[in-house]
Structures are given as C-alpha cells and as structure tokens.
Amino acid sequence: MGIQILGTGSFIPERVVENEEFTQYVDTSDEWIVKHSGINRRHLHDGANFEMALFAAERALENAGITATDLDMIICTTVTSDYYTPSLSCIIQGKLGASNALAFDVNAACAGFVYGTDIARLYLKNGMSRIMVVSSEKLSQITDYTDRSTCVLFGDGAGAVIFGPSDKPYAADFGSDGTGAYTLFARHPENQVPFVTTRSTASCDGFADIKPGMLYMDGRKVYKFAVTSMPKAVRNACEKYGITLDQLDWLIPHQANIRIIQTANAAMEFPMEKTICNIAERANTSSACIPIALDEAIRDGRIQHGQTLCLVGFGAGLVYGSSVFEY
C-alpha cells in the first residue's frame, strides 16, 4: 500500500532578513553568503513555534477540504519545540480540535518530514485514512548569531501535508550514522541540582564546548555526509520503486545548501531543472524545508497529479531518508 497527498499547507513568517543585515553583527557579506550557500534571505518568526505549525496545519486542512475531526493522527517533526513537554503535536491537536487524532512528535532533525511520511504510511497501511504530518522549526531560537559560519544559513517556517492511503506503489530508504552525532548538535541548557554535584553534559559527551542551547555544525563533515547520503538514498528508493532516476518527475531535497544539492545532483546526473529549490528565499528550515517546498510547488502548478516525486532529507544524528511515490 502506498500513500497519496490529500492536502498541503505552509507558513512563512513576515519578517524577512536580507543577507546584508548580517554585516551589522558578523564579518560577512551578501556576496559571500550567496556564493557559499545560495541563500539571499530568510524569514524569522517573532512568536512561538506552535503558532507556525498551527497556521500550516489549518491551511492543509482547508486545502484538503476536510475538518480537524476527520484526522486519525497528527505527527509533528521538530528540533525546536517550545516545551520539553507536552509535545508539539498534542498542542496542535488541542488547538485544532482534532479530537479523534492520536498525536506524537518525531525528532529526526532535517530528515524529520521524510521519517514522518514513512511512519504515516505504516499507520495508513494498518487501517487509518487521514494522517497529517506537520514540520515546524524555529531555528532562530537555537542559532548563534555570533557564529558567522552558521548564523546566515537558518530560517523559520512550517509545512504540513495530509496523507491518505493509495494502491499506488511506494518505496523508501533510511539510514543513520550515530558516530557523526558530534558534527551537528545543540545541547539543552542545564539546571544545577541541589542534591548532587552535577556534571555538565559537555564534560562527558566529547562534543565541542559551545554555548548551551546553541547550534554547532562542523560544516565540512556535514557536507561530506550529505553529498554521499543523498545520492545513495535517492538511488536506493528509486530502485525499490522500480524506476530509474531519469523517470523521476521531481526531486524535493532538504534545502541545506545549494552547493550540496548541486554536487549530489551532479553525482546522480540528475538535472537541477527537475529539482525543487527554494533555498534562496527560505534558507534552511530543517525538517520544514521539504513540506514548505512541496506546498509551494503544488500551489504554483509545477507539481501535477500523476507525477512521481522523490523526497530526500539528511541532517543531524547523522540521519538520512528518502521516499518515492506518485502525487
């Protein structure tokens, strides 16, 4: 059993931050940022993460022509939840009034939406009929704006997709490499406990010693992982699906860096003209990248019913994932 897209939605914050604005805080330039990342601007949200998720979810429901009570499940993916607990998905379930929906969160970093899609497919296979996957990221709350190598890369946003069952084919490929966990991470701030002498996580995890709660990335190692895992995941999923790469209509990758996408595409000999890219306008919004790009491409008419799509994500963990199905 496969999946079909019943509706999509996204939310992009109003505040636009142009590359030139970063020159007030770090030694950089618009030319450098564009050359090294392909990013011209990003959008930052001045409120809660759940607000963005809720807006995207409401738009997906409207697009699908159903109500929140029609949902059987809500899966949220995020690395920047507003709360340790409750989950983002439970907050969205409550605010939508989706009283019939089971709700839980998934943290697979930038590959989160692809993981959520595959989890939804498994539950649809077991009898559910409408599952919403919402990916919402407020990366501005964990970005170190004194680190010029990373602060220019990230933005905020949310995307949502409602899936239903289909008798069309579906294939996926996933993998993890925990030995690379230290290359991309953000520690939680730590509380001092009065009853014990607390060792900080930084003193025992072997990771770089950085500001608590801020994002750290070893760009070279992440790049190396991305440009090898992305082609492998796409090829494997297409092989399982029973098609060649040139039979794909659209590739929708995680929008990490335009150079990663171009290098991976070159390795696959896959054309950029068949690749959905919005990194110039949206920057890297972690797990929200793929559903935002998917929603925008469906709404502007690039993606048409009957076309074969491949979603591919890669990121912290280290993890990667891909899925192939028909829109």
Contacts in CASP RR format, 6 or more apart in sequence:
PFRMAT RR
TARGET T0000
AUTHOR 0000-0000-0000
METHOD contacts of the structure
MODEL  1
MGIQILGTGSFIPERVVENEEFTQYVDTSDEWIVKHSGINRRHLHDGANF
EMALFAAERALENAGITATDLDMIICTTVTSDYYTPSLSCIIQGKLGASN
ALAFDVNAACAGFVYGTDIARLYLKNGMSRIMVVSSEKLSQITDYTDRST
CVLFGDGAGAVIFGPSDKPYAADFGSDGTGAYTLFARHPENQVPFVTTRS
TASCDGFADIKPGMLYMDGRKVYKFAVTSMPKAVRNACEKYGITLDQLDW
LIPHQANIRIIQTANAAMEFPMEKTICNIAERANTSSACIPIALDEAIRD
GRIQHGQTLCLVGFGAGLVYGSSVFEY
1 121 0 8 1.000
1 124 0 8 1.000
1 125 0 8 1.000
1 165 0 8 1.000
1 166 0 8 1.000
1 167 0 8 1.000
1 170 0 8 1.000
2 121 0 8 1.000
2 124 0 8 1.000
2 125 0 8 1.000
2 165 0 8 1.000
2 166 0 8 1.000
2 167 0 8 1.000
2 168 0 8 1.000
2 169 0 8 1.000
2 170 0 8 1.000
2 325 0 8 1.000
3 117 0 8 1.000
3 120 0 8 1.000
3 121 0 8 1.000
3 124 0 8 1.000
3 163 0 8 1.000
3 164 0 8 1.000
3 165 0 8 1.000
3 166 0 8 1.000
3 170 0 8 1.000
3 325 0 8 1.000
4 163 0 8 1.000
4 164 0 8 1.000
4 165 0 8 1.000
4 166 0 8 1.000
4 168 0 8 1.000
4 325 0 8 1.000
4 326 0 8 1.000
4 327 0 8 1.000
5 161 0 8 1.000
5 162 0 8 1.000
5 163 0 8 1.000
5 164 0 8 1.000
5 298 0 8 1.000
5 327 0 8 1.000
6 64 0 8 1.000
6 66 0 8 1.000
6 130 0 8 1.000
6 162 0 8 1.000
6 163 0 8 1.000
6 164 0 8 1.000
7 60 0 8 1.000
7 63 0 8 1.000
7 64 0 8 1.000
7 65 0 8 1.000
7 161 0 8 1.000
7 162 0 8 1.000
8 59 0 8 1.000
8 60 0 8 1.000
8 63 0 8 1.000
8 159 0 8 1.000
8 160 0 8 1.000
8 161 0 8 1.000
8 162 0 8 1.000
8 291 0 8 1.000
8 294 0 8 1.000
8 295 0 8 1.000
8 298 0 8 1.000
8 299 0 8 1.000
9 56 0 8 1.000
9 57 0 8 1.000
9 59 0 8 1.000
9 60 0 8 1.000
9 63 0 8 1.000
9 159 0 8 1.000
9 160 0 8 1.000
9 161 0 8 1.000
9 291 0 8 1.000
9 295 0 8 1.000
10 56 0 8 1.000
10 59 0 8 1.000
10 157 0 8 1.000
10 158 0 8 1.000
10 159 0 8 1.000
10 160 0 8 1.000
10 288 0 8 1.000
10 291 0 8 1.000
10 292 0 8 1.000
10 295 0 8 1.000
10 296 0 8 1.000
11 52 0 8 1.000
11 53 0 8 1.000
11 55 0 8 1.000
11 56 0 8 1.000
11 59 0 8 1.000
11 136 0 8 1.000
11 157 0 8 1.000
11 158 0 8 1.000
11 159 0 8 1.000
12 43 0 8 1.000
12 157 0 8 1.000
12 282 0 8 1.000
12 292 0 8 1.000
13 43 0 8 1.000
13 44 0 8 1.000
13 45 0 8 1.000
13 46 0 8 1.000
13 52 0 8 1.000
13 156 0 8 1.000
13 157 0 8 1.000
14 43 0 8 1.000
15 43 0 8 1.000
15 44 0 8 1.000
15 45 0 8 1.000
15 46 0 8 1.000
16 41 0 8 1.000
16 42 0 8 1.000
16 43 0 8 1.000
17 41 0 8 1.000
17 42 0 8 1.000
17 43 0 8 1.000
17 44 0 8 1.000
18 30 0 8 1.000
18 40 0 8 1.000
18 41 0 8 1.000
19 28 0 8 1.000
19 29 0 8 1.000
19 30 0 8 1.000
19 33 0 8 1.000
19 34 0 8 1.000
19 39 0 8 1.000
19 40 0 8 1.000
19 41 0 8 1.000
19 152 0 8 1.000
20 29 0 8 1.000
20 30 0 8 1.000
22 28 0 8 1.000
22 33 0 8 1.000
22 148 0 8 1.000
22 151 0 8 1.000
22 152 0 8 1.000
23 29 0 8 1.000
25 145 0 8 1.000
25 146 0 8 1.000
25 151 0 8 1.000
26 145 0 8 1.000
26 146 0 8 1.000
26 147 0 8 1.000
26 148 0 8 1.000
26 151 0 8 1.000
26 152 0 8 1.000
27 148 0 8 1.000
28 148 0 8 1.000
28 152 0 8 1.000
30 40 0 8 1.000
33 39 0 8 1.000
33 152 0 8 1.000
34 40 0 8 1.000
36 257 0 8 1.000
36 259 0 8 1.000
37 152 0 8 1.000
37 153 0 8 1.000
37 257 0 8 1.000
37 258 0 8 1.000
37 259 0 8 1.000
37 279 0 8 1.000
37 283 0 8 1.000
38 257 0 8 1.000
38 258 0 8 1.000
38 259 0 8 1.000
38 279 0 8 1.000
38 280 0 8 1.000
39 152 0 8 1.000
39 153 0 8 1.000
39 258 0 8 1.000
39 279 0 8 1.000
39 280 0 8 1.000
39 283 0 8 1.000
39 284 0 8 1.000
40 280 0 8 1.000
40 281 0 8 1.000
41 280 0 8 1.000
41 281 0 8 1.000
41 283 0 8 1.000
42 154 0 8 1.000
42 155 0 8 1.000
42 156 0 8 1.000
42 282 0 8 1.000
42 283 0 8 1.000
43 155 0 8 1.000
43 156 0 8 1.000
43 157 0 8 1.000
43 282 0 8 1.000
43 283 0 8 1.000
44 140 0 8 1.000
44 155 0 8 1.000
44 156 0 8 1.000
45 51 0 8 1.000
45 52 0 8 1.000
45 138 0 8 1.000
45 140 0 8 1.000
45 156 0 8 1.000
45 157 0 8 1.000
47 138 0 8 1.000
48 82 0 8 1.000
48 138 0 8 1.000
49 78 0 8 1.000
49 80 0 8 1.000
49 81 0 8 1.000
49 82 0 8 1.000
49 88 0 8 1.000
49 136 0 8 1.000
49 137 0 8 1.000
49 138 0 8 1.000
49 141 0 8 1.000
49 158 0 8 1.000
50 82 0 8 1.000
50 88 0 8 1.000
50 91 0 8 1.000
50 92 0 8 1.000
50 95 0 8 1.000
50 136 0 8 1.000
52 136 0 8 1.000
52 138 0 8 1.000
52 156 0 8 1.000
52 157 0 8 1.000
52 158 0 8 1.000
53 76 0 8 1.000
53 78 0 8 1.000
53 88 0 8 1.000
53 91 0 8 1.000
53 92 0 8 1.000
53 134 0 8 1.000
53 136 0 8 1.000
53 158 0 8 1.000
53 159 0 8 1.000
53 160 0 8 1.000
54 92 0 8 1.000
54 95 0 8 1.000
54 96 0 8 1.000
55 158 0 8 1.000
56 134 0 8 1.000
56 136 0 8 1.000
56 157 0 8 1.000
56 158 0 8 1.000
56 159 0 8 1.000
56 160 0 8 1.000
56 291 0 8 1.000
57 74 0 8 1.000
57 92 0 8 1.000
57 96 0 8 1.000
57 132 0 8 1.000
57 134 0 8 1.000
57 160 0 8 1.000
58 96 0 8 1.000
59 160 0 8 1.000
59 295 0 8 1.000
60 132 0 8 1.000
60 134 0 8 1.000
60 159 0 8 1.000
60 160 0 8 1.000
60 161 0 8 1.000
60 162 0 8 1.000
60 295 0 8 1.000
61 67 0 8 1.000
61 68 0 8 1.000
61 96 0 8 1.000
61 132 0 8 1.000
61 162 0 8 1.000
63 162 0 8 1.000
64 130 0 8 1.000
64 162 0 8 1.000
66 130 0 8 1.000
66 162 0 8 1.000
68 96 0 8 1.000
68 97 0 8 1.000
68 98 0 8 1.000
68 99 0 8 1.000
68 101 0 8 1.000
69 97 0 8 1.000
69 98 0 8 1.000
69 99 0 8 1.000
69 100 0 8 1.000
70 100 0 8 1.000
70 130 0 8 1.000
71 96 0 8 1.000
71 98 0 8 1.000
71 100 0 8 1.000
71 101 0 8 1.000
71 130 0 8 1.000
71 131 0 8 1.000
71 132 0 8 1.000
71 162 0 8 1.000
72 100 0 8 1.000
72 101 0 8 1.000
72 102 0 8 1.000
72 123 0 8 1.000
72 128 0 8 1.000
72 129 0 8 1.000
72 130 0 8 1.000
72 131 0 8 1.000
73 101 0 8 1.000
73 102 0 8 1.000
73 103 0 8 1.000
73 120 0 8 1.000
73 123 0 8 1.000
73 128 0 8 1.000
73 131 0 8 1.000
73 132 0 8 1.000
74 89 0 8 1.000
74 92 0 8 1.000
74 93 0 8 1.000
74 96 0 8 1.000
74 98 0 8 1.000
74 101 0 8 1.000
74 102 0 8 1.000
74 103 0 8 1.000
74 131 0 8 1.000
74 132 0 8 1.000
74 134 0 8 1.000
75 89 0 8 1.000
75 103 0 8 1.000
75 104 0 8 1.000
75 105 0 8 1.000
75 106 0 8 1.000
75 116 0 8 1.000
75 119 0 8 1.000
75 120 0 8 1.000
75 131 0 8 1.000
75 132 0 8 1.000
75 133 0 8 1.000
75 134 0 8 1.000
76 87 0 8 1.000
76 88 0 8 1.000
76 89 0 8 1.000
76 92 0 8 1.000
76 103 0 8 1.000
76 104 0 8 1.000
76 105 0 8 1.000
76 106 0 8 1.000
76 133 0 8 1.000
76 134 0 8 1.000
76 135 0 8 1.000
76 136 0 8 1.000
77 105 0 8 1.000
77 106 0 8 1.000
77 107 0 8 1.000
77 108 0 8 1.000
77 112 0 8 1.000
77 113 0 8 1.000
77 115 0 8 1.000
77 116 0 8 1.000
77 133 0 8 1.000
77 134 0 8 1.000
77 135 0 8 1.000
77 136 0 8 1.000
77 287 0 8 1.000
78 88 0 8 1.000
78 105 0 8 1.000
78 107 0 8 1.000
78 135 0 8 1.000
78 136 0 8 1.000
78 137 0 8 1.000
78 286 0 8 1.000
78 287 0 8 1.000
79 107 0 8 1.000
79 109 0 8 1.000
79 137 0 8 1.000
79 139 0 8 1.000
79 142 0 8 1.000
79 186 0 8 1.000
79 286 0 8 1.000
79 287 0 8 1.000
79 316 0 8 1.000
80 137 0 8 1.000
80 138 0 8 1.000
80 139 0 8 1.000
80 141 0 8 1.000
80 142 0 8 1.000
80 286 0 8 1.000
81 87 0 8 1.000
81 88 0 8 1.000
81 105 0 8 1.000
82 88 0 8 1.000
82 91 0 8 1.000
82 138 0 8 1.000
83 91 0 8 1.000
87 103 0 8 1.000
87 104 0 8 1.000
87 105 0 8 1.000
88 105 0 8 1.000
88 134 0 8 1.000
88 136 0 8 1.000
89 103 0 8 1.000
89 104 0 8 1.000
89 105 0 8 1.000
89 134 0 8 1.000
90 103 0 8 1.000
92 98 0 8 1.000
92 103 0 8 1.000
92 134 0 8 1.000
93 101 0 8 1.000
93 103 0 8 1.000
101 132 0 8 1.000
106 112 0 8 1.000
106 115 0 8 1.000
106 116 0 8 1.000
106 119 0 8 1.000
108 114 0 8 1.000
108 115 0 8 1.000
108 116 0 8 1.000
108 287 0 8 1.000
108 319 0 8 1.000
109 184 0 8 1.000
109 286 0 8 1.000
109 287 0 8 1.000
109 315 0 8 1.000
109 316 0 8 1.000
109 317 0 8 1.000
109 319 0 8 1.000
110 254 0 8 1.000
110 256 0 8 1.000
110 284 0 8 1.000
110 286 0 8 1.000
110 287 0 8 1.000
110 289 0 8 1.000
110 313 0 8 1.000
110 314 0 8 1.000
110 315 0 8 1.000
110 316 0 8 1.000
111 174 0 8 1.000
111 254 0 8 1.000
111 287 0 8 1.000
111 313 0 8 1.000
111 314 0 8 1.000
111 315 0 8 1.000
111 319 0 8 1.000
111 320 0 8 1.000
111 321 0 8 1.000
112 135 0 8 1.000
112 287 0 8 1.000
112 313 0 8 1.000
113 133 0 8 1.000
113 135 0 8 1.000
113 161 0 8 1.000
113 287 0 8 1.000
113 288 0 8 1.000
113 289 0 8 1.000
113 290 0 8 1.000
113 291 0 8 1.000
113 311 0 8 1.000
113 313 0 8 1.000
114 172 0 8 1.000
114 174 0 8 1.000
114 290 0 8 1.000
114 311 0 8 1.000
114 312 0 8 1.000
114 313 0 8 1.000
114 321 0 8 1.000
114 322 0 8 1.000
114 323 0 8 1.000
115 174 0 8 1.000
115 319 0 8 1.000
115 321 0 8 1.000
116 133 0 8 1.000
117 133 0 8 1.000
117 161 0 8 1.000
117 163 0 8 1.000
117 311 0 8 1.000
117 323 0 8 1.000
118 172 0 8 1.000
118 174 0 8 1.000
118 323 0 8 1.000
120 131 0 8 1.000
120 133 0 8 1.000
120 163 0 8 1.000
121 163 0 8 1.000
121 170 0 8 1.000
121 172 0 8 1.000
121 323 0 8 1.000
123 131 0 8 1.000
124 131 0 8 1.000
124 163 0 8 1.000
124 164 0 8 1.000
124 165 0 8 1.000
125 165 0 8 1.000
127 165 0 8 1.000
128 165 0 8 1.000
129 164 0 8 1.000
129 165 0 8 1.000
130 162 0 8 1.000
130 163 0 8 1.000
130 164 0 8 1.000
131 162 0 8 1.000
131 163 0 8 1.000
131 164 0 8 1.000
132 160 0 8 1.000
132 161 0 8 1.000
132 162 0 8 1.000
132 163 0 8 1.000
133 160 0 8 1.000
133 161 0 8 1.000
133 163 0 8 1.000
133 291 0 8 1.000
134 158 0 8 1.000
134 159 0 8 1.000
134 160 0 8 1.000
134 291 0 8 1.000
135 158 0 8 1.000
135 159 0 8 1.000
135 160 0 8 1.000
135 286 0 8 1.000
135 287 0 8 1.000
135 288 0 8 1.000
135 290 0 8 1.000
135 291 0 8 1.000
136 157 0 8 1.000
136 158 0 8 1.000
136 159 0 8 1.000
136 288 0 8 1.000
137 155 0 8 1.000
137 156 0 8 1.000
137 157 0 8 1.000
137 158 0 8 1.000
137 285 0 8 1.000
137 286 0 8 1.000
137 287 0 8 1.000
137 288 0 8 1.000
138 156 0 8 1.000
138 157 0 8 1.000
139 154 0 8 1.000
139 155 0 8 1.000
139 156 0 8 1.000
139 215 0 8 1.000
139 284 0 8 1.000
139 285 0 8 1.000
139 286 0 8 1.000
140 154 0 8 1.000
140 155 0 8 1.000
140 156 0 8 1.000
142 186 0 8 1.000
142 213 0 8 1.000
142 214 0 8 1.000
142 215 0 8 1.000
143 150 0 8 1.000
143 151 0 8 1.000
143 154 0 8 1.000
143 155 0 8 1.000
143 214 0 8 1.000
143 215 0 8 1.000
144 150 0 8 1.000
144 151 0 8 1.000
144 210 0 8 1.000
144 211 0 8 1.000
144 214 0 8 1.000
144 215 0 8 1.000
144 216 0 8 1.000
145 151 0 8 1.000
147 214 0 8 1.000
149 217 0 8 1.000
149 219 0 8 1.000
150 215 0 8 1.000
150 216 0 8 1.000
150 217 0 8 1.000
153 256 0 8 1.000
153 257 0 8 1.000
153 283 0 8 1.000
153 284 0 8 1.000
154 215 0 8 1.000
154 283 0 8 1.000
154 284 0 8 1.000
154 285 0 8 1.000
154 286 0 8 1.000
155 282 0 8 1.000
155 283 0 8 1.000
155 284 0 8 1.000
155 285 0 8 1.000
156 285 0 8 1.000
157 282 0 8 1.000
157 285 0 8 1.000
157 288 0 8 1.000
157 292 0 8 1.000
158 288 0 8 1.000
158 291 0 8 1.000
158 292 0 8 1.000
159 288 0 8 1.000
159 291 0 8 1.000
159 292 0 8 1.000
159 295 0 8 1.000
160 291 0 8 1.000
160 295 0 8 1.000
161 291 0 8 1.000
161 294 0 8 1.000
161 295 0 8 1.000
166 325 0 8 1.000
166 326 0 8 1.000
168 325 0 8 1.000
168 326 0 8 1.000
169 241 0 8 1.000
169 242 0 8 1.000
169 325 0 8 1.000
169 326 0 8 1.000
170 241 0 8 1.000
170 323 0 8 1.000
170 324 0 8 1.000
170 325 0 8 1.000
171 237 0 8 1.000
171 238 0 8 1.000
171 240 0 8 1.000
171 241 0 8 1.000
171 242 0 8 1.000
171 323 0 8 1.000
171 324 0 8 1.000
171 325 0 8 1.000
172 237 0 8 1.000
172 240 0 8 1.000
172 321 0 8 1.000
172 322 0 8 1.000
172 323 0 8 1.000
172 324 0 8 1.000
173 232 0 8 1.000
173 233 0 8 1.000
173 236 0 8 1.000
173 237 0 8 1.000
173 240 0 8 1.000
173 321 0 8 1.000
173 322 0 8 1.000
174 233 0 8 1.000
174 319 0 8 1.000
174 320 0 8 1.000
174 321 0 8 1.000
174 322 0 8 1.000
175 229 0 8 1.000
175 233 0 8 1.000
175 319 0 8 1.000
175 320 0 8 1.000
175 321 0 8 1.000
176 317 0 8 1.000
176 318 0 8 1.000
176 319 0 8 1.000
176 320 0 8 1.000
177 225 0 8 1.000
177 317 0 8 1.000
177 318 0 8 1.000
177 319 0 8 1.000
178 317 0 8 1.000
178 318 0 8 1.000
180 221 0 8 1.000
180 225 0 8 1.000
180 317 0 8 1.000
180 318 0 8 1.000
181 207 0 8 1.000
181 316 0 8 1.000
181 317 0 8 1.000
181 318 0 8 1.000
182 205 0 8 1.000
182 206 0 8 1.000
182 207 0 8 1.000
182 208 0 8 1.000
182 218 0 8 1.000
183 217 0 8 1.000
183 218 0 8 1.000
183 219 0 8 1.000
183 221 0 8 1.000
183 222 0 8 1.000
183 225 0 8 1.000
183 316 0 8 1.000
183 318 0 8 1.000
184 215 0 8 1.000
184 216 0 8 1.000
184 217 0 8 1.000
184 218 0 8 1.000
184 222 0 8 1.000
184 315 0 8 1.000
184 316 0 8 1.000
184 317 0 8 1.000
184 318 0 8 1.000
185 207 0 8 1.000
185 215 0 8 1.000
185 216 0 8 1.000
185 316 0 8 1.000
186 213 0 8 1.000
186 214 0 8 1.000
186 215 0 8 1.000
186 216 0 8 1.000
187 201 0 8 1.000
187 202 0 8 1.000
187 205 0 8 1.000
187 207 0 8 1.000
187 210 0 8 1.000
187 212 0 8 1.000
187 213 0 8 1.000
188 201 0 8 1.000
188 212 0 8 1.000
188 213 0 8 1.000
189 212 0 8 1.000
189 213 0 8 1.000
190 198 0 8 1.000
190 200 0 8 1.000
190 201 0 8 1.000
190 212 0 8 1.000
191 198 0 8 1.000
192 198 0 8 1.000
202 209 0 8 1.000
202 212 0 8 1.000
207 216 0 8 1.000
208 216 0 8 1.000
208 218 0 8 1.000
210 216 0 8 1.000
222 256 0 8 1.000
222 315 0 8 1.000
222 318 0 8 1.000
223 257 0 8 1.000
223 259 0 8 1.000
223 260 0 8 1.000
225 314 0 8 1.000
225 315 0 8 1.000
225 318 0 8 1.000
225 320 0 8 1.000
226 256 0 8 1.000
226 257 0 8 1.000
226 260 0 8 1.000
226 264 0 8 1.000
226 314 0 8 1.000
226 315 0 8 1.000
227 260 0 8 1.000
227 263 0 8 1.000
227 264 0 8 1.000
227 267 0 8 1.000
229 314 0 8 1.000
229 318 0 8 1.000
229 320 0 8 1.000
230 253 0 8 1.000
230 260 0 8 1.000
230 261 0 8 1.000
230 264 0 8 1.000
230 312 0 8 1.000
230 313 0 8 1.000
230 314 0 8 1.000
230 320 0 8 1.000
231 264 0 8 1.000
231 267 0 8 1.000
231 268 0 8 1.000
232 320 0 8 1.000
233 312 0 8 1.000
233 313 0 8 1.000
233 314 0 8 1.000
233 320 0 8 1.000
233 321 0 8 1.000
233 322 0 8 1.000
234 245 0 8 1.000
234 251 0 8 1.000
234 264 0 8 1.000
234 268 0 8 1.000
234 270 0 8 1.000
234 310 0 8 1.000
234 312 0 8 1.000
234 322 0 8 1.000
235 245 0 8 1.000
235 268 0 8 1.000
236 322 0 8 1.000
237 310 0 8 1.000
237 312 0 8 1.000
237 322 0 8 1.000
237 323 0 8 1.000
237 324 0 8 1.000
238 244 0 8 1.000
238 245 0 8 1.000
238 247 0 8 1.000
238 248 0 8 1.000
238 310 0 8 1.000
238 324 0 8 1.000
240 324 0 8 1.000
241 308 0 8 1.000
241 324 0 8 1.000
243 308 0 8 1.000
243 324 0 8 1.000
245 268 0 8 1.000
245 269 0 8 1.000
245 270 0 8 1.000
246 270 0 8 1.000
247 308 0 8 1.000
248 270 0 8 1.000
248 274 0 8 1.000
248 308 0 8 1.000
248 309 0 8 1.000
248 310 0 8 1.000
248 324 0 8 1.000
249 274 0 8 1.000
249 303 0 8 1.000
249 307 0 8 1.000
249 308 0 8 1.000
249 309 0 8 1.000
250 274 0 8 1.000
250 275 0 8 1.000
250 276 0 8 1.000
250 297 0 8 1.000
250 302 0 8 1.000
250 303 0 8 1.000
250 307 0 8 1.000
250 308 0 8 1.000
250 309 0 8 1.000
250 310 0 8 1.000
251 265 0 8 1.000
251 270 0 8 1.000
251 274 0 8 1.000
251 275 0 8 1.000
251 276 0 8 1.000
251 309 0 8 1.000
251 310 0 8 1.000
251 312 0 8 1.000
252 275 0 8 1.000
252 276 0 8 1.000
252 290 0 8 1.000
252 293 0 8 1.000
252 294 0 8 1.000
252 297 0 8 1.000
252 309 0 8 1.000
252 310 0 8 1.000
252 311 0 8 1.000
252 312 0 8 1.000
253 261 0 8 1.000
253 264 0 8 1.000
253 275 0 8 1.000
253 276 0 8 1.000
253 277 0 8 1.000
253 290 0 8 1.000
253 311 0 8 1.000
253 312 0 8 1.000
253 313 0 8 1.000
254 284 0 8 1.000
254 289 0 8 1.000
254 290 0 8 1.000
254 312 0 8 1.000
254 313 0 8 1.000
254 314 0 8 1.000
254 315 0 8 1.000
255 261 0 8 1.000
255 277 0 8 1.000
255 278 0 8 1.000
255 279 0 8 1.000
255 282 0 8 1.000
255 283 0 8 1.000
255 284 0 8 1.000
255 285 0 8 1.000
255 289 0 8 1.000
255 290 0 8 1.000
255 293 0 8 1.000
256 279 0 8 1.000
256 284 0 8 1.000
256 289 0 8 1.000
256 314 0 8 1.000
256 315 0 8 1.000
257 279 0 8 1.000
257 284 0 8 1.000
258 277 0 8 1.000
258 279 0 8 1.000
258 280 0 8 1.000
261 272 0 8 1.000
261 275 0 8 1.000
261 277 0 8 1.000
261 279 0 8 1.000
262 272 0 8 1.000
265 271 0 8 1.000
265 272 0 8 1.000
265 275 0 8 1.000
276 293 0 8 1.000
276 294 0 8 1.000
276 296 0 8 1.000
276 297 0 8 1.000
276 302 0 8 1.000
276 303 0 8 1.000
277 293 0 8 1.000
278 292 0 8 1.000
278 293 0 8 1.000
278 296 0 8 1.000
282 289 0 8 1.000
282 292 0 8 1.000
282 293 0 8 1.000
285 292 0 8 1.000
290 311 0 8 1.000
290 313 0 8 1.000
294 303 0 8 1.000
294 309 0 8 1.000
294 311 0 8 1.000
297 303 0 8 1.000
298 327 0 8 1.000
303 309 0 8 1.000
303 327 0 8 1.000
304 327 0 8 1.000
305 327 0 8 1.000
306 326 0 8 1.000
306 327 0 8 1.000
307 326 0 8 1.000
307 327 0 8 1.000
308 324 0 8 1.000
308 325 0 8 1.000
308 326 0 8 1.000
308 327 0 8 1.000
309 324 0 8 1.000
309 325 0 8 1.000
309 326 0 8 1.000
309 327 0 8 1.000
310 322 0 8 1.000
310 323 0 8 1.000
310 324 0 8 1.000
311 322 0 8 1.000
311 323 0 8 1.000
311 324 0 8 1.000
312 320 0 8 1.000
312 321 0 8 1.000
312 322 0 8 1.000
313 320 0 8 1.000
313 321 0 8 1.000
313 322 0 8 1.000
314 320 0 8 1.000
314 321 0 8 1.000
END
